[in-house]
Amino acid sequence: MASRLRPKNIFGERGIEQEHKSPKEVFVISIATEGKTEEQYFDYLSEMVSNGVIKIDRLIRDDEDDTKSHPMYVIELLEERIELWKEYGVEANELWMIIDRDKQNVSKKQLEQIIENCENKGFNLALSNPTFELWLLLHVTDLVKYDKNQLLENKKVTKKRRFIDKELSDLNNGYNKSKIKFEDFSDGIQDAIRRAKELEINNYKLIENLGTSVCLLVEKVIK
């Protein structure tokens, strides 16, 4: 299967000078999303954390107009990247996919297949339903005041903005998913982990239910 995704960065360009430190844990985070939000968040998080090394394998689509179920193609690319890591003397402890539920482009059957393939290949999956913005919202507020069905549906409230995006904007005096301000979220990371664990974190159950398993990845990283 020819992959529609390719690495955005030239492998080893960033952070390779740290390899001589022989880090105990190397996290390779492969991101398959429509936007830059997840990439920015983990870039900032990697700069904040000093007790390990986080490597982010940025992925982009060969065809920017391709909005089909691209997460189906990421597992194949992850397998290829394992060998490239070894060429640089690094064997990643864990590899992660970070994706949204994305009902518009990924069917329930496809998502079940993605989860199963990750399990079979030993890859980890951080899934958010409906979107990664739910994880960000958990940094700044408890969800008690919200109708959970409204969050799950996450309907458009303007031409370009959905409900959760609007809430983030209201709570943070602005929100731009293409240029997030990490300082709006950095103090709330532990709160976000706690709140996420009060929701659903099982990936199979997340196919239909509100929640995010991103908390499991972030918890590992900050430890």
C-alpha positions in Angstrom: 0.0 0.0 0.0 1.5 3.3 -1.0 1.3 5.7 1.9 -0.3 9.1 1.4 1.7 10.4 4.4 5.4 11.3 4.6 7.6 12.7 7.2 7.5 16.5 7.5 10.9 16.7 9.1 14.2 15.4 7.8 15.0 12.6 10.3 17.6 13.5 12.9 17.7 17.2 12.1 16.3 18.2 15.5 17.6 16.9 18.9 20.1 14.5 17.5 22.9 16.2 19.6 21.2 14.7 22.7 21.7 11.1 21.7 25.1 10.8 23.4 23.3 11.1 26.7 21.9 7.6 26.2 18.4 8.5 27.3 16.5 5.9 29.2 13.3 6.6 27.3 12.7 7.9 23.8 9.2 8.7 22.8 8.6 8.7 19.0 5.3 10.6 18.6 3.8 10.2 15.1 1.0 12.7 14.5 -1.7 12.2 11.9 -4.1 15.1 12.1 -5.7 17.8 9.9 -4.1 20.6 11.9 -1.0 21.6 13.7 -2.4 21.6 17.2 -1.1 18.3 18.5 2.3 18.9 16.9 2.6 22.3 18.7 1.4 20.9 22.0 4.0 18.1 22.1 6.8 20.4 20.8 6.1 22.7 23.8 5.8 19.7 26.2 9.1 18.3 25.0 10.8 21.6 25.8 9.2 21.7 29.2 10.2 18.2 30.2 13.9 17.7 31.1 13.9 14.1 32.4 13.7 12.4 29.1 13.9 12.9 25.3 10.8 13.2 23.2 11.1 12.7 19.4 8.2 13.9 17.3 7.9 12.3 13.8 5.9 15.0 12.0 3.7 13.6 9.2 2.1 15.5 6.4 0.0 14.5 3.4 1.5 14.3 -0.1 -1.8 15.7 -1.3 -3.1 18.6 0.9 -6.6 18.1 -0.5 -6.6 14.5 0.6 -9.1 14.4 3.5 -9.8 10.6 3.4 -9.1 8.3 6.3 -5.4 8.9 6.4 -4.8 7.3 9.9 -5.2 4.0 8.1 -1.8 4.7 6.5 0.2 5.8 9.5 0.8 2.3 10.9 2.7 1.4 7.8 4.9 4.5 8.0 5.6 3.9 11.7 7.0 0.5 10.8 9.4 2.0 8.3 10.5 4.7 10.8 11.6 2.1 13.4 14.5 1.0 11.2 15.4 4.7 10.6 15.6 5.3 14.3 18.0 2.3 14.7 20.3 3.9 12.1 20.8 6.8 14.5 21.6 4.5 17.4 18.2 4.9 19.0 15.6 2.2 19.7 12.3 3.9 20.8 10.7 2.4 23.8 7.2 3.4 22.6 5.6 4.6 19.4 2.4 6.5 19.5 -0.3 7.5 17.0 -2.3 10.6 18.0 -5.6 10.8 16.1 -9.2 12.2 16.5 -12.3 10.2 16.3 -13.1 12.1 13.1 -16.5 10.6 12.2 -16.6 12.5 9.0 -13.6 10.7 7.5 -13.1 7.5 9.5 -15.8 4.9 9.9 -16.3 2.9 13.1 -15.1 -0.2 11.3 -11.9 1.5 10.1 -11.2 2.9 13.6 -11.7 -0.6 15.1 -9.2 -1.9 12.6 -6.7 0.9 13.4 -6.9 0.1 17.2 -6.5 -3.6 16.5 -3.6 -3.1 14.2 -1.8 -0.9 16.8 -2.3 -3.6 19.4 -1.0 -6.3 17.2 2.1 -4.3 16.2 2.8 -3.0 19.7 2.1 0.6 18.8 0.3 2.9 21.3 -2.7 5.0 20.3 -3.9 8.3 21.8 -7.4 8.8 20.6 -9.7 11.7 21.3 -13.5 11.8 20.8 -14.5 14.2 19.3 -11.1 16.0 18.9 -7.8 16.8 20.5 -9.4 20.1 21.6 -11.3 18.2 24.3 -7.9 17.3 25.9 -7.0 21.0 25.8 -10.4 22.0 27.4 -9.7 19.6 30.3 -6.6 21.8 31.1 -8.7 24.8 31.9 -12.1 23.7 33.2 -14.1 20.9 34.6 -16.8 19.4 32.4 -19.6 19.3 35.0 -21.2 22.4 33.6 -21.4 21.0 30.1 -23.9 18.8 28.3 -21.7 15.9 27.4 -23.7 15.1 24.2 -23.1 18.7 23.1 -19.4 18.2 23.6 -19.5 14.9 21.8 -21.4 16.3 18.8 -19.1 19.3 18.7 -21.2 21.0 16.1 -20.1 24.1 14.2 -21.1 27.3 15.9 -19.6 29.5 13.2 -18.4 28.9 9.7 -14.9 27.9 10.8 -15.3 27.2 14.6 -16.8 24.2 16.4 -18.3 24.3 19.9 -15.2 23.1 21.8 -13.0 25.6 20.0 -15.4 28.4 20.9 -15.3 27.3 24.6 -11.5 27.4 24.5 -11.5 30.8 23.0 -14.0 32.1 25.6 -12.0 30.7 28.5 -8.6 31.8 27.3 -9.5 35.1 25.8 -8.8 33.7 22.3 -7.8 30.4 20.8 -6.1 29.7 17.5 -5.6 26.0 16.8 -2.8 26.8 14.2 -0.8 28.8 16.8 -1.7 27.7 20.3 -0.4 29.5 23.4 1.0 26.7 25.6 1.1 29.0 28.6 -2.7 28.8 28.6 -2.5 25.1 29.3 0.9 24.3 30.9 -0.3 24.9 34.5 -3.3 22.6 34.0 -1.6 19.4 32.8 -2.2 17.5 36.0 -5.8 18.7 36.2 -6.3 17.5 32.6 -4.9 14.1 33.4 -7.2 13.7 36.4 -10.3 15.0 34.6 -9.6 12.8 31.5 -9.5 9.7 33.8 -13.0 10.6 35.0 -14.1 10.2 31.4 -13.6 7.3 29.0 -9.9 6.3 28.2 -10.4 2.9 26.6 -9.8 3.3 22.9 -12.5 0.8 21.8 -15.1 2.6 24.0 -13.9 6.0 22.8 -15.2 5.2 19.3 -18.7 6.0 20.6 -18.1 7.9 23.9 -16.7 11.2 25.0 -13.1 11.2 26.2 -9.5 11.1 25.4 -6.6 8.6 26.0 -4.0 11.4 25.3 -3.7 11.6 29.1 -2.0 8.2 29.2 0.8 9.5 26.9 1.2 12.8 28.6 1.4 11.1 32.0 4.2 8.9 30.8 6.1 11.9 29.2 6.0 14.1 32.3 7.1 11.3 34.6 
